[in-house]
């Protein structure tokens, strides 16, 4: 993710979204999927990732998408996070969707 490599072996059984996703995407660039799946609790997620950081990738990722801190997506994400914090868990009860983070 973001030109960084992580070893999530010790975290895989604790992943709130389940271990299947981490097992299926092992060794691939999941930057876009990661960014769109982790809207709330971003600081907590970043702390967890920092504990599993291995090294920077030897080659940059090949993607037309960027996630600059002041770019559209990151700003949108920061703005909707408080709404998801309030409504996210209520959605689980009404829709049955469990992966709202």
N, C-alpha and C positions, 0 to 999 in steps of 0.2 A: 504494500500500500504506500502510495506517495514516495516511491523510490526507496523504500525501506523494507528490510526483511525481518520477520518475526518468527520465533519458535513458540507456538501456542500449545505444545504438548501438555504442559502442566495445567493449562487453563481449559483445555478442550471439554472436560466434563463439567466445568462450571459455567460455560457459555450460556447465557439466558436464552438464546435462540436455538439451543440444542447443538450437539456435537456434529450432527450430520453435515451441516453447512461447512464447518471448518474442515472436516475430512474431505468433502467433495472438492473444495477449492484449494486444497493444499498445493503450494508451489505455483500458484497463478496470481496474477495481478487483480485484486478485487477492490481497487480503489473506489470505483463508481458504486458498486454494491455496498461497500462499507459506508460510504458517505450517505447514501440514501436510506440506509437501515438504522443508522445511529444518529438520530436527531436530538433526542433528549439525553440528559446525563452525559453530555460530551466530555466534560472534565473528568468524570469518573472513568470513562472509556479510555481517555488518553493516559491516565495514570496506570491503568491495567496494561495498556500496550507498552508503555515505557519499561515495565518490568520484564517484558518478553522480547525487547529489541535485540537483534543480533548484529546487524551491520547495514550500511547503506548498500543499495543494489549497485552492481558494477556497471550497469547500463541504465540509462533513464527509461522510464516507461514510455510506451508508444501509444499515446491516446490524444485525441483532439480536445478532450475535456480537461479543464483546469479547475482547481479548487483554491484559488487565491483567497486569502483571509478577507479582503475587501471586495471580492467578486460577487456576482449575483447569487450563486448558490450558498456560499457561506453566510452572507448577510441574511438571506431568506431563512436559512436554517436557524440562525440565532433568533430571528423574530418569531418563528413558529414554535420554538422549543417551549416557551412558557405556556402556550396554549395546549400543547401535547401533554405537558406536565399535569395540567388541570383536567383535560378531557380524555387523555390517553387511556387511563385505566377504566374509565367509565365505558369506553368503547368495547372493552373486553366483555363486560357484562351484557351489553346489548347485541353485539355482533358475533361474539365467540372468537374473535381474532385475538391471538395471544401475543403476537410479536409487534407491540406498539412502541418499542423504544427507538 
